[in-house]
Amino acid sequence: MKTPAIVSLLVAAVLGTQALAGEVHVAVAANFTEPAKEIAAAFREKTGHDAVLSFGATGQLYAQITQDAPFGVFLSADAERPQQAIDEGLAEKGSRFTYAVGRLVLWSRDASRKASEDALREGDFQKLAIANPQVAPYGAAAVEVLRSLGGLAAVESRLVQGNNITQTFQFIDTGNAEFGFVAAAQLAGRSDGSRWLVPEHLHRPIRQDAVLLRKAAGNEAAAAFVAFLKGPEARAIIERYGYGTGDGGT
C-alpha cells in the first residue's frame, strides 16, 4: 500500500508533467497525412506535447499562413514555400530543413491496366487524375513528367484535377479515373492495382521542407516537434512510408 507521501509525490509528478505539456498546430501537406499522424502520436508519447495536425494542398496551407492561421510549424510538399515564408518574415530564419523527399507513382486500381510509361504514351484511358499543379507540388511534378514524355497535349483534355493529392487518390481509388499520379507513400501497405514508380529524372526532386513559423517563436512544443521530426524515430517512420529523408539541412 502506497503511503500518503508517495501518493503526493506521484500526483505532483503527474501534475508537473501536465503543466509542462504544450500544444503546437502543424500545417501538413496532404501527401504526408499518414506518416504525420504516426509521428504526432510518437511525439506525444515521448514528450507529452500535442501536435494538432491540419492537412491540405501546400499552396492552400501557405495562403492560410499568410492570413494569420494559427500554425506553428509548416510541413510543405516543396522547398519553395518554406523559403518564401522566411523571405516574407513569416518563418524563423535558419529553421528550414528537408524532412522528406517524395516519390511520384502512376497508379491504377485496376490490375488489368498496366501502369507504365507506355500507358501514358498510348493514352488508352478516359481520365488521368493529377493534383492541381498550381497548389500541389505532386501535381506540378506530374505535369513535368507528361511534358518530359511529350504527352501533355495529347492527354490535357482528359486530365481531372484533385484539390490536393488526397482527393486525387480518391478519384483513382473509386474508379472515376483509370490512372492517376499519386505519392508513393499513399500506397504504403497496399498491393492492389498496378503501379509505376516514376523515374526521378523525369521531374525535379520533390523535396519537402519544413519550417518553424514566427507565430510559434518561444513555443516549447513547436521547437520540440521540429527537433523530433529531425530525430531517428520520426525518420524511421518517414522511410517506412517510402520517402527519402534528405540531409536534414537547408
C-alpha positions as CSV (number, residue, x, y, z in Angstrom):
1,M,0.0,0.0,0.0
2,K,1.4,3.4,-1.0
3,T,2.0,5.9,1.8
4,P,0.4,9.4,1.6
5,A,3.8,10.9,1.0
6,I,4.5,8.6,-2.0
7,V,1.0,9.3,-3.4
8,S,1.6,13.0,-3.1
9,L,4.9,12.7,-4.9
10,L,3.2,10.7,-7.7
11,V,0.4,13.3,-8.0
12,A,2.9,16.1,-8.1
13,A,4.9,14.4,-10.8
14,V,1.8,13.9,-13.0
15,L,0.6,17.4,-12.5
16,G,4.1,18.7,-13.2
17,T,4.3,16.8,-16.5
18,Q,0.8,18.1,-17.5
19,A,1.9,21.6,-16.6
20,L,4.9,21.3,-18.9
21,A,3.0,19.8,-21.8
22,G,2.2,22.2,-24.6
23,E,0.5,22.3,-28.0
24,V,1.6,23.2,-31.5
25,H,-0.6,23.5,-34.6
26,V,1.1,21.9,-37.6
27,A,0.2,22.6,-41.3
28,V,0.9,19.4,-43.2
29,A,1.0,18.7,-46.9
30,A,-1.8,16.2,-47.8
31,N,0.6,13.6,-49.2
32,F,2.2,13.3,-45.7
33,T,-1.1,12.6,-43.9
34,E,-0.4,9.1,-42.6
35,P,3.2,9.4,-41.5
36,A,2.4,12.7,-39.9
37,K,-0.3,11.0,-37.8
38,E,2.1,8.4,-36.6
39,I,4.8,11.0,-35.9
40,A,2.4,13.1,-33.9
41,A,1.4,10.0,-31.8
42,A,5.0,9.1,-31.2
43,F,5.8,12.7,-30.4
44,R,3.1,12.9,-27.8
45,E,4.1,9.6,-26.2
46,K,7.7,10.8,-25.9
47,T,7.3,14.4,-24.9
48,G,3.7,14.9,-23.6
49,H,3.2,17.7,-26.1
50,D,0.3,17.6,-28.6
51,A,0.8,18.3,-32.3
52,V,-2.6,19.3,-33.8
53,L,-2.5,18.5,-37.5
54,S,-4.2,20.3,-40.3
55,F,-3.9,18.8,-43.8
56,G,-4.2,20.3,-47.3
57,A,-2.6,21.3,-50.5
58,T,0.7,23.1,-49.9
59,G,-0.5,26.3,-51.7
60,Q,-3.7,26.4,-49.8
61,L,-1.9,25.9,-46.5
62,Y,0.5,28.7,-47.3
63,A,-2.3,31.0,-48.2
64,Q,-3.8,30.3,-44.7
65,I,-0.4,31.1,-43.1
66,T,-0.3,34.4,-44.9
67,Q,-3.8,35.1,-43.5
68,D,-2.6,34.6,-39.9
69,A,-3.7,31.0,-39.4
70,P,-2.6,29.7,-36.0
71,F,0.1,27.3,-37.3
72,G,3.4,27.0,-35.6
73,V,5.1,24.6,-38.0
74,F,4.7,24.2,-41.7
75,L,5.4,20.8,-43.4
76,S,5.3,21.7,-47.1
77,A,5.4,19.4,-50.1
78,D,8.0,21.6,-51.7
79,A,11.1,23.7,-50.8
80,E,9.9,27.0,-52.3
81,R,7.1,27.9,-50.0
82,P,9.0,27.4,-46.7
83,Q,11.7,29.6,-48.1
84,Q,9.1,32.1,-49.2
85,A,7.7,32.1,-45.7
86,I,11.2,33.1,-44.4
87,D,11.6,35.7,-47.1
88,E,8.3,37.3,-46.2
89,G,9.0,37.3,-42.5
90,L,6.5,34.6,-41.6
91,A,9.1,32.0,-40.5
92,E,12.2,31.9,-38.5
93,K,15.5,32.3,-40.4
94,G,17.7,29.2,-40.3
95,S,14.8,26.9,-39.4
96,R,14.1,25.4,-42.8
97,F,15.2,21.8,-43.4
98,T,14.3,18.8,-45.7
99,Y,12.2,16.3,-43.7
100,A,11.2,14.1,-46.7
101,V,11.9,13.5,-50.4
102,G,8.8,12.3,-52.2
103,R,8.4,9.8,-55.0
104,L,5.7,10.0,-57.6
105,V,3.8,7.0,-58.8
106,L,1.4,6.4,-61.7
107,W,-1.3,4.1,-60.3
108,S,-4.4,2.3,-61.5
109,R,-6.7,0.4,-59.1
110,D,-7.5,-2.0,-62.0
111,A,-4.7,-4.6,-62.0
112,S,-5.5,-5.4,-65.7
113,R,-4.4,-2.0,-66.7
114,K,-0.6,-1.9,-66.7
115,A,0.6,1.4,-65.2
116,S,3.7,2.4,-67.2
117,E,5.3,4.9,-69.5
118,D,3.7,3.1,-72.4
119,A,0.3,3.5,-70.8
120,L,0.8,7.3,-70.8
121,R,2.1,7.4,-74.4
122,E,-0.7,5.1,-75.7
123,G,-3.4,7.1,-73.9
124,D,-5.8,4.1,-73.6
125,F,-7.9,5.7,-70.9
126,Q,-10.7,8.3,-70.4
127,K,-9.4,10.1,-67.3
128,L,-6.0,10.7,-65.8
129,A,-6.0,12.2,-62.3
130,I,-3.4,14.7,-61.1
131,A,-3.4,17.1,-58.1
132,N,-3.9,20.7,-59.0
133,P,-0.4,21.8,-60.2
134,Q,-1.0,25.4,-59.1
135,V,-1.1,24.4,-55.4
136,A,0.1,20.9,-55.1
137,P,3.8,20.0,-55.8
138,Y,3.0,16.4,-56.7
139,G,0.6,17.8,-59.4
140,A,3.3,20.1,-60.7
141,A,5.7,17.0,-60.9
142,A,3.0,15.1,-62.8
143,V,2.8,17.8,-65.4
144,E,6.6,17.8,-65.7
145,V,6.5,14.0,-66.3
146,L,3.9,14.4,-69.0
147,R,5.9,17.2,-70.7
148,S,9.1,15.1,-70.4
149,L,7.4,12.3,-72.2
150,G,5.9,14.6,-74.8
151,G,2.4,13.6,-74.0
152,L,0.9,16.6,-72.2
153,A,-1.0,18.0,-75.2
154,A,-2.5,14.6,-76.0
155,V,-4.0,14.0,-72.6
156,E,-4.7,17.5,-71.4
157,S,-8.4,17.3,-72.2
158,R,-8.6,14.1,-70.2
159,L,-7.0,15.4,-67.0
160,V,-9.1,15.5,-63.8
161,Q,-7.6,17.6,-61.0
162,G,-7.9,17.0,-57.3
163,N,-7.7,19.9,-55.0
164,N,-4.8,18.0,-53.3
165,I,-3.1,14.7,-53.6
166,T,-5.6,13.1,-51.2
167,Q,-8.6,13.9,-53.4
168,T,-6.6,12.8,-56.5
169,F,-6.0,9.4,-54.8
170,Q,-9.8,9.1,-54.2
171,F,-10.6,9.8,-57.9
172,I,-8.4,6.7,-58.8
173,D,-9.5,4.6,-55.9
174,T,-13.2,5.0,-56.7
175,G,-12.6,4.3,-60.4
176,N,-13.5,7.8,-61.5
177,A,-10.1,7.9,-63.3
178,E,-8.4,4.8,-64.7
179,F,-5.0,6.2,-64.0
180,G,-3.5,8.9,-61.8
181,F,-0.4,10.3,-60.3
182,V,-0.1,9.8,-56.5
183,A,2.5,9.9,-53.8
184,A,4.3,6.6,-53.2
185,A,3.5,7.0,-49.5
186,Q,-0.2,6.8,-50.2
187,L,0.2,3.2,-51.5
188,A,2.1,2.0,-48.4
189,G,0.5,-1.2,-47.2
190,R,-1.5,-1.7,-50.4
191,S,-0.7,-4.3,-53.1
192,D,-3.8,-4.0,-55.3
193,G,-3.9,-2.5,-58.8
194,S,-0.9,-1.6,-60.9
195,R,1.8,1.0,-60.3
196,W,4.8,2.5,-62.0
197,L,7.3,4.3,-59.8
198,V,8.2,7.3,-62.0
199,P,11.9,7.7,-62.7
200,E,13.2,10.7,-60.8
201,H,14.9,12.1,-63.9
202,L,11.5,12.9,-65.4
203,H,10.8,15.6,-62.9
204,R,12.5,17.9,-60.4
205,P,13.1,16.3,-57.0
206,I,10.1,16.5,-54.7
207,R,12.0,17.9,-51.8
208,Q,9.6,18.5,-48.9
209,D,10.8,21.1,-46.5
210,A,9.6,22.1,-43.0
211,V,9.9,25.5,-41.3
212,L,9.3,26.9,-37.9
213,L,6.8,29.8,-38.2
214,R,7.2,33.1,-36.4
215,K,3.9,32.6,-34.7
216,A,5.5,29.8,-32.7
217,A,8.5,31.8,-31.5
218,G,9.0,30.8,-27.9
219,N,6.6,27.8,-28.2
220,E,8.3,24.9,-26.5
221,A,6.1,22.4,-28.1
222,A,6.8,23.7,-31.6
223,A,10.6,23.6,-31.0
224,A,10.3,20.1,-29.6
225,F,8.2,18.9,-32.6
226,V,10.8,20.3,-35.1
227,A,13.6,18.5,-33.1
228,F,11.6,15.3,-33.0
229,L,10.9,15.5,-36.8
230,K,14.7,15.5,-37.3
231,G,15.3,12.6,-35.0
232,P,15.7,8.9,-35.6
233,E,12.2,7.9,-34.5
234,A,10.5,10.2,-37.0
235,R,13.0,9.4,-39.7
236,A,12.2,5.7,-39.3
237,I,8.5,6.4,-39.8
238,I,9.2,8.6,-42.8
239,E,11.4,6.0,-44.5
240,R,8.8,3.2,-43.8
241,Y,6.3,5.2,-46.0
242,G,8.7,5.2,-48.9
243,Y,10.2,8.7,-48.6
244,G,13.8,9.7,-48.6
245,T,14.8,11.8,-45.7
246,G,17.3,14.2,-47.3
247,D,20.2,15.5,-45.3
248,G,18.2,17.5,-42.8
249,G,19.8,20.7,-44.0
250,T,18.6,23.7,-46.0
